[in-house]
Amino acid sequence: MSRAGTDRVFDEWVDRGSVAAAMVPIIDGLHRRHNVVTTIHGRRLVGRSVNEILKLHRFARHVDGAELSPHEVLPVLHALTRLDLGPSVVDVADCNAGFRRQDALGLDDHLRLVLADAVGSGPYAAAPRDVVVYGFGRIGRLVARILLARSGDAYGLRLRAVVLRSTGPEDLVKRASLLRRDSVHGPFDGTITVDQDEQTITANGTVIRFIGAASPSEIDYTAYGIDDAIVVDSTGASTDRSTLSAHLAAPGVSRVLLTAPASGDVPNIVHGVNDAAIGDEPILAAASCTTNAVTPVLAALDERYGIEHGHVETVHSFTNDQNLTDNHHPGPRRGRSAALNMVPTKTGAARAVAKAYPPLAGKLTGSAIRVPTPDVSIAVLTLTLGTGVTREALNAHLREVSLRSALRRQVDYVESPEVVSSDFLGSRKAGVVDGLATIADGGRQVVVYVWYDNEYGYSRQVVRVLETMSGQRVPTLPGVSASVSAVSAASAGVLDALPV
């Protein structure tokens, strides 16, 4: 390329960057003042840097076949500020595409039509709901971070308290420090102050009361101004209805969400798959990280091809229940050093999949290997399908599911010859299909690899369940995501044209 050509490419980059920089205050203002979360094909624009915004515009080529121009999106964002929108998730790429497919209406009138469900709908989707995090370990702190990042936005979930077993003289400062700094997920995005006298931590303007208690029955939440709260139990100590019901006996609590697989008759929810079962059930569980990662992918494959049987092998980062050095442990092999060994162990994920997605009951087995990484795991799905399929057709279906189906909040898809576990740190999706690792040769035997951030991606799923429990769901506009079945039907002609 000539010097003039390289200069032109650089000038275009600078120009796009200038337009993206102009978007930042508009995106932030829509979020803070109107509770509007803007996205590009399901990827949030809120809180993104200029380069990240440009990267999302380039991502659009996977959906539209061409890179999205910031010059087309900026007028859409300006128009959104003139519409008096209420809480909503607005996809600016879809808005732009719809506007350019028609020529009967101006931009403002077109947006007013396709976003009618959010125009003038008020500041919240529902009254703000109190949330209590019971236990402040890995998942408890990440759920807190997500809720704090969303404070004041469309969802109206308010973190009011954290319950701990101990609140010693230095405990509050230590808890604040653990919230502020994380070896895996990095620093907290915002400000944190500690008030020892009041036993509160104020994070990004949200005052969080820290309560010391040995059991749920000791606490009267109404004494702290907390009422009709949802308790997110992240201790894992109680997993059945009888023990979790102790939370409901505490004044000020109305519902409970367990961040672990539940036993007995407590529903295990994988959001996107069986969240319709949430209803008014007072006690729910968000299943496990592995169950959340694989169930959406398995459901998508079963609806399209049928799954006769299969095996789920998860290669999982070590967790707190393992020993750092060799020592006694009640579980087999978990007493050996987590930092030095690959540790074969059991997993209930295969059985748990069937609880969330009954068509696979009795069709799956599962096992796990804990490995010396602090976060991000991978599940290897070895499946026998009802019909034969090529690698290209199978990947095309999963890619469509990740982009256009009702499971696009849970399933992502990547094709790269260099991705490794650290690349999926901080992924918001429950699982990410590694397309280049897929094995399928036209027969019924296939292997699918699914990466997942077993801490952060899982915590996102927990918060999605929490949103549904609280009634804080907001419209995703324009239109709604298609069901997996609809994606299968819409793409069947293309997929069936491929050799199998």
N, C-alpha and C positions, 0 to 999 in steps of 0.2 A: 504494500500500500504506500502511496506517495505521502510526502509530508503534508500536503494539503488535505489528503484523505484522513490521516490520523488527527489533524487539527479539527476537522469537521466532526469526527466521532467524539472527540473530547468536548467540543463546544456543545454538542447535543446532550452529552452527559451532564454538563454544567446546567444547561437549560432545564432538563428534566428534574435535576436536583433542586433548582430554584422553585419550580412549581410544587414539588413535593414539600419543600419547606413552608410554602404558603398554606399547604393543607393542614399542617400540624396544629395551629391554634384553632382552626375550624373543627377539626376532629375532636380536640380536647373540649371546646366549648359546647358542642353537641352532646358530648358525654356528661359534662359536669352540670350544664344548665337545663338540658332537656332529657337526660337519661336515655340518650340514643347511642347505641353501639354500632359503629360503621364497620363494614367488612368488605373484603374482596373475595368472592366465592368461598365464604365461610371462614376466612382468615381475618382476625380482628386487626383493625387499623389503630385502635386506641393504644396509646403508650408506645408507639413505634417510632424509631429514629427515621431520619430522612432516607438513609440507605435501605432500611428495612421496608419502608413504604415503596421504594422503587423495586425492591426484590419481589414484593407482592404483586406489583403491576406486571412484572415479568412472569410470575407464576401463572397469571391468567391465560398464558398461551396453552397451558395443559388443558384448559376447559374450552376456550374460544378458538384455539388454533392460531392466535396472534397475540403479541404483547399488548397489554392495555396502555393507552396513552394517558399520562397524567394531565395533559391538556384537555382531555375529554372528561376526566373525573372531577377536576377542580370546579367547573360550573355546576355539577351535580351537588357537590358539597355546599356551595354557596346557596343553591336553591333550597336545600334541606333546612337551612337556618331561617328561611322565610315562611315555613309551613306550620309553625306552632305544633311540632310533633311531641307526642308523649312517649312513654317507655317503649322501646322497640329495638330490634336488631335489623339494620337496613343494609342490604348488600348494594353498594354503589356500582359495582360492575354490572349486576343484573339490571339496576335502574338505567344505567347508561345504554346497555344493549337494547332494552325495551324501548327507550326513547328513540333510538336511531333506527329501529325497525318500522316506525310509524312517522307520518308527517302531518297528521291532523291537528296535533296539539303542541303548544309550546312546552318548554321544559317544566315550568312550574305547574301547569295544568296537568301534564302527564304524571308528574310525581304525586300531585294531590289525589289523582285517581288511583294509582297503584299502591299508595301508602295510606289509603283512606282509613284503615283500621287503627292507625296511630295518630291521625290528625286530631288535635284537641282532646286527647284521652286522659290528660291529667298527669301529675308528676310521678306517680307510682302505679305499677301494675296492680298492686293490692297494698293494704296497709303494711308498713314495715314490720317484720317479724323478729322477735328476740331469739338469739342463738346462744347456747352455752356449749363450750368445748370441755368435755370431761376427760382429763388426761392431756398432757402437753408434750408428747413424744414426737417421733418423726412425722406421723400423719396429722396429729393434732396441730402441730405448728404450721404445717403446710396448708391445712384447711384454714387456719387463722390468717395466714398470709393472703390466700385467695379472697377470703371475705373482706379483709382490710383493703385489698386492692380494689374491691368493688364497692366499698362504702360510698354511699351517695349516688350510686348509679341505678339503673333500671330495676334491679332485683330487690332492693329494700331489705336484704338480710342484714341484721345488725348483730355483730358479735358483742355480747354484753358481759360475759363472764367466762373465766377459765377456772376449773376445779382441779386442785392438786391434793396429794396425800399430805404434803407438808408445806408450811409457809414459815420457815425459820427466818432468822434475822437477815441473812444474805440471800435467801432463796429468790426473792422477787427480782433482785439485781441479776442473779444468774439466769433466771427465766427470760428476762428482757434481753440479756446478752445472747442467749441461744436463739431468740426470735430475730435479733439484729444480724447475727452472723451464722452462716451455715457452710460447712466445709464442702458440701456437694452442690447446693443450690445458690450459693453466693450471698451477698449482702441483701438485707431488707431494703426494698425500694420506698424510702420515706424516712420519717423522723419518729423517734421513740423517746418518751420521757417516763421516769419512774417516780411515783409518789409513795414513799414507804408508809407515811402516816395513814393514808387512805387505802393502802394496799391495792393500788391501781397502776396499770401501764396505759399510757396514752399513745396510740400509734396512728399517725396520719389523722389526728383529730378525733379518733374513736377512743372513748374511755372504757377500759376493760377491767372489771373487778376480778381480783384473784382471791379465790375462796379456798381455805384449807378444810378438808373433810376426809374422814376415813371411809365413809360410805354415803350413798345418795340420801339415805333417810335422815342424815344429820342437818340437811340444808333446807332453809326456807328462802327460796329465791325472791319471794315477794318482799322480803325485808330489804332487798337491794333494788326494788323497783322493777323487777323482772317478772313478766307474766306471759302466760300462753307460749312458753318457750319450747323450742326443739333442742333437746340435749344430743350432742354428737359424742357418743362414747367411743373414744379412741384408745382405751386401755387394753381391750381384748380380754379383760379378766372375766367378764360376764358375757355369755354367748347364747343363753336360752331365755325363754319368755319369763320364767319365774324370777330369775335374778335381774334381768333388765327391767322388770316391772317396778323394781325399787325406785327407779328414777321417777316414774309416774306418781309415786306416793309423795314426792317432794312438792310442796306448794309452789305454784308458778310454772310447772312443767306440764305440757300436754302431749308431747310426742318424743320418741327416741329413735335415733339412727345409729346403728353399730357400724364401725369401720373395720369389720372383719366378717368372715363367714359365720352365720348363725346356725345353731342346731335346733332340732325339733321343728315346730310349726311356724317359726318366725320367717316371713318371706325374705328371700335373698334377691335383691334387685340389681340387675345390670342395666343401667340407664341406656335407652335406645332399643333395648330388646324386650323387657317386660315391665317397663315403668308404668304401663297402664294399670298394673296391679297395685300401685301405691295407694290410691284411693284415700280413705280415712283411717287406714290401719295405724294404730298408735305406736307399734314397735316394728321397725324394719331394720334390715342389714344391707350393706352395700357390697356383700360378697367379698371376694379377694381380688388382689391386683391381677393375678393370672386369669381368674375367671372373667374379669372385666376385659382383659386384653383379647382373649380368644373367642369368647361367646359371640360377639358381633360378627367376626370373620366367619366362624363356623355357621352361624345362622344364614349369612349371605350365601355361602357355598351350598348349604342344604336346600335353600329355597330355589336355587338355580339348577343344581345338578343332583341333589339328593346325596346324603351321606349314609352309607351302609354300616360302616364301623371305622374306628380310627384310634390312634394313640397320640396323646399330648405329652411331649417331653419338654419341660421348661428348664432352661439353664438360667438360674436365678442368682442375683447378687446376694451376698450374705446379709443377714438381718440381726437385730439386737438379741434374738433368742439364742444365738450361737456364741461360743466362747472365743475370745481373741487368742488365747493360748490353751493348750491342752489341759482340760480339767473335767471334773465330774459334770455330767449333764443327764437329765432324766431321759432324753430322747436318744435313740441309736445314732451314733456317728457325729451328732451335733456337738459333742464335747471336744472334738478335735479342732485345732486352730482354724478359725474361719479365714484368717489372713494368709494362710499358707497352703490350704488344701482345697481341692474339689471334693465336695461332700455329697454322695448320693443320699437321698432322703425321700420321704413320701410327700405327696400332694393330694389334696382332695378336690383339685380344680376340675378334673374330668367329671366327677359325680356332681359337682356344683353347677357345671354347665347345664346339666339336665334339669336342675331346679329352675333355672332362669329360662331355659329353652327346652320344654318337654319332648319335642320330637326326637331329641338325641338321647333320651333315657335308655340306658343299657347298651349304648353303642360305642362308648369311649372308655379307654383306660388312660392312666396318667402316671407320670413319675417326674422326679426333679433332681437336679444337681445344683447345689449351692457352690458358687465360685467366688474367688477373691476380688470382687469389684464392689464398690459401695452402693451403686445404683445402676439401673437399667438392666433389663433381662430380655431373654428371647425365648419364644415358644416355638417348637418344631411340631407342626401338625402333619402326621402321616395318616393319610385317609384313603379309604376305598369309596369311590363315588358310585352313584347309580348309573351314570353314563360316562362314556369316555370323553376326554377333553385335552386339547393341546395346551401347551404352556402359554401360547399367545392369547388364546381365547379365555383361559382362566384368569390371566393377569388383566386382560381387558375388562372383564366383569368386575374384578375387585377394584380396579382403578375407577370405574364408573360408580361403584358403590361409595368410594371415598369422596367423589366429587359431587354427586347429584342425588344421593339417596337420603332417606331419613336417618341413616347411620353415619353420615359424614362428620358428625361431631365425635364419633367413637373410632372410626376407621380412617387411617391415612395410608398412603401408598408412596413408595419411593423406588426409583431405579437409578442406582449409582454403583460403579464398580469399586468405590472406596469407602462406603459407609461402614462404621463400626459402632460399638455400643455407645461411646461418648457422644456421638452425633445425635442421639435421641434423648439426651439429658434435657429436661424441661419441656418435653413434648406434651401438648395439651390433649392429645388423643389417647384413647384407651389402648390402642395398638396400631402399629405401623407395618404394613405388609412390605417385605423386601422382595420386590418383583424379580430381581436378577437371581435370587436364590431359589425361586420356584422350580420344582421338578415335575414335569408332566410331559408325556410323549404321545398323547392321543388315546391312551388306555384309561382304565378306571383308577389306577394307583397314582396318587399325587402327593407331593410334599410342599407345604407352605410354611414360610418362616415369618413370624410376627414379633417385631421388637416392641418393647414397652418400658416406659419409665415407671417402675413399680412403686415409686413414691409420688411424684408429681402428677403423672398421668392418672394414677388411681385417685389421688385427692381431687382432681378435676371431676371425675365421675361421682365422687362422694358429694361434691357441691351441686352437681346436676340433680342428684336425687333430693338433696336438701331444698333446692329451688322448687321442685315439683311438690314436695311435701308442704311447703309453705304457701303454695299458690302464687309464687312469684314468677311464673312463666310469662314471657312477653312475646308478642308476635314477631316472627321472622319474615321480613318483607323485602321485595315483593313476592307474593306467593308463598308456598311451603315446599319443603323438600319432598321428593317423591319417595314412596315406600320402596323397599328392596324389591318387592314383587314387580312394581311398576318399572323400576330400572331394568330388571330382567326382561320384562316384556318389550320395553322400548329398544333394548339393545339386542334382542334375540336375532333379528334379521342380520345384523352385522356379525354377531358371534357365530351364528349358524352357517354363515357364508365361509367361515374359516375352516380349514381341514381339521377333522377330528379322527 
